[in-house]
Amino acid sequence: MFILSKIVFFLLNPALWVLLALLVAWKTRNPYRKKRWLAAALFVFLFFSSPLVVHRFIKLHQWQPMPMKAGEKYEAGILLGGVLGYDENYKEAFFMGASDRFIQTLKLYKQGHIKKIIVSGGNAVFAKGDYREGDWLVTNLLAMGVPPEDILNERKAQNTVENARFSHHILDSMGSNSPVVIITSAWHMTRAVKIFEKEGVPVRPYPVDYMIVPSQKKIRWLHLVPTGSAMEQWNLLLKEWVGVLAIGLQRTKINTSSPVR
């Protein structure tokens, strides 16, 4: 199912749709149909490559900031994986775009808002051997001065569903049924909250890693210029929407075989 989720993610790519439309147009001999396919390719390209359009949808989808209040404390915060890339040549991982999840988790711990850090991440980057993202994040938390007794490593999860399931096991072993802080990207928070709540874990969302400034209103001329990054952002949004829809269609408790990530 993990491989299936990767395939679905690949297919939810507007750039692929443009390429397929152009390919069909190239193979079509009927001049009328060729023009229609070319027009479709142009429409898809202009719509999904527009920063102005995608930013509107991102603003509607991503969570608004939820800063911690003075004295707000929780037993644990869960750092969701997906913050790194793995280089096979160097046999080493490196922080990538979503590393704000790591930074903000460390900040919450240092400020005393969370007592324990649950790191949740397995091998979702297809690294060879026994590599686990959770192990790597634990090493970096230790390097930043977090005591080992305050870190709980969940190193098996390959998707958000498994993040919730295996983290729930850890919380049960702690004897905790109080709300736990979920630290993940603002664009991923809606799906993460639904998954954790369906798993039976009460959560306190702490959105980070914003794709755009939360209160962005000003339109600049650059927003009118098509970009590849806009298509990439659409790819993430479409993935999240499909994931949220899949969760909504599930009437029973989720299970780790779900292809949604």
N, C-alpha and C positions, 0 to 999 in steps of 0.2 A: 504493500500500500504506500510505503514511503516513495518508491520509484514512481508510482502512479501520480502522487501529488506533484512530483517534479515535472512529469509530462504535462499535467494540467496547467502548471505554472508557465511552462514553455509555450503552450498554446494560447494563453491569455496575454499575448504580446501583439500590440497594434502594428509594430514593424513587420511582424510575420504576416499579418493580414494584408498589408500593403504589398508585400512581396508576392503573396499568393494571387492577389487580384491582378497584378502585372503579369504574372506567369500565365494565368488563364487568358488574359487579353492577348498575350503573345501567341498562345496556342490556338486561339479562336480565329477562324477564317471568315466568319460572318462579320462584315464591316459594322453593322448596327450594334451587335453584341460586343464587338471589340471596343467601340466607343463607350458603351455603358460600363464595361469593366474598367476602362481607363479612368472614366469619371468617378467610379466608385473608389478606385485607388487614390485618386487625388483628394476626394472628400475625406477619406479615412486619414490620409496623411495630414491634411490641413487641420482637421479637428483634433486628432490625438497628439500632434506636435505643437499645439498652441499652449504656451505657458499661461496665457490669460484664462483659457478654458479649464485646464487641469487645476490651476490654483483655486478656482471657484469651488470645484468639487473637493479638493483637499481641505479647504477651510470648513466645509460642511461635515467632512468625515472625521478629521483628526480631533482628539479630545482637547478641550481647553485646559490650560494649566491648572493644577490643583496643589498649590504650595502647602507645605506643612505649617500648621499653626504652632505657636509657642507652647511647649509642653505636650504636644501630640506625640505619643509613643506607642510602639507596637512590638510584639514579641519577635516578629521576624519580617524580613523583606525578601522577596523572591526575585533574583536577577535572572531574567530569561535570556537564554543564549541567542546566538545569531549575530555576534558582535565582531567576528573575526574572519579572516581568510587564512587558508593554510597553503604554504609553499612547499611542494614536494622536493624541490631542489635543495632548499635550505633545511628541510625537515623541521620547520618552525612555523608557528602561527603569528599573525600580526593583527593588531587592532584595525578595524575597518570603519565604515561610516556610522554604524549603530553603536559605536563604543561609548556614546553618551550614556547608555544604560549602565555601563560599568562605573563611569565617573559619578553619576548621580546616586548610585547605590552606595558607593564609598562615602559620598557626602552625607547621605542620610544616616549612615552608621556613625560617622565621626561627630555628627551633630546630636547624636543620642536619640534619634527618632525610631531607630530599629535596633534591637538587641542582638539579633542573630541574622546572618546572611545565608540564605539558601541559594546556592548556585545550581542552575538547572541547564544542562547541555550535554548532549552525547556527541556522536560523530555524524553530523549532518553535512559535512563538507567533503565526504568521500575520501578522507585521508586513509592511507594504508596503515595496517598495524592496529595497535590498541589505543590509538590517539582518541582523546575525549576532550571536548571543549571545557567541560566542567573542571577537569584537572588543571588545565592551563589558566583558567580564571582564578582558581584557588591559589595557584602559585603567585599570580599577580596581586591578589588581595593580601597574601602573606608578605609580599615585598613592600606593600604600602602600609604595613604595620598592624594589620588586623590579626588578633590572636587566633590561633588555630581552633580553639574551643568555641569561637563565635562563628565559625564557618561550617556549613553543612553541604556536602557535595552530592548532588544528584547527577550522575554521569551517564545515564542511559537514554534520556529523552532525545528523540529525533524530530519532534514536532511539538506544537503547542498543546495538543491533546495529551501527549505524554508528559509534557512539563507539568500539567495540572495533576495528572494521575499520580506520578511518582513523587511530586512535591507533597501531595496529600498524604502519602504514606509516611513521609518524614514528619509532617505536622502531627500525624497520629502518634508517632513514636515519641514526640515531644509532649504529648498530652495536651496539645493546644487546639482549641476550637474557636479562638477569637479571630477577628479579621486580620488578614495578613496583607502587607503592602506588595503590590505587583508593580515592578519597575520594568517598563518596556516602552517601545516607541509609540508616540502619540497616534500614529497612523495604524498601529497594530492593536491599540488598547481595546477598542470595541470588541474585537473577536476574542482577545485574551480574557476579558472580563466575563463574557458569555460562557466561554469554555470552563473557566474556573468555577463560576457559579453553578453551572450544570453539573460539575464534578462534586459540588457540595462544599466548596471552599469559600467562605466569606472574604471579600477582598476590599482593600482600600487602594484605588487606582492612583498611580503616580506617573503620569505620562511624561516622557522625555523625547529627545531626538526628533524634533519637529522638522517636517519637510519645508514648511514656510513659516514665517513669523505669525503667531496665532492671530494677532489683530491686524494683519496686513490689509490695507484698503487701497492704498495708492497704486494707481496703474501707471507704469512706466512704458516708454516706447519699446523697450526690449521685450516686454511681455507680448508684443505683437509679432515677434520674429519666431518662426518655427525652430524648435530645438529637439535634439535627440533625448535630452534629459527629461523633457516633458513626456515623451513616450515611455521612458523608464519609470517615471512616477505613475503613469497610468497603469503600467504593468503591476506595480505594487497595489494600487487601489483596486483594480479588478480582482486580483487575488484575494484581497481582504473581503470584498463584497461577496464573492462566491463562497468564501469560508463562512461568513456570517449567515448567508442564506442556508448553507448546508447544516449549520448548527440549529438554526430555527426550524428546520424540517425534522430534526430528531426529537422524538417525543420522550424517549427514555434517556437514562444516564449514558453519557458518551463512553466510548471505550477506546483503547489504545490502537485499535485496528483502523481507526478513521484515517482517510487519506488527507484530511485537511491539515495544513500546517500554517 
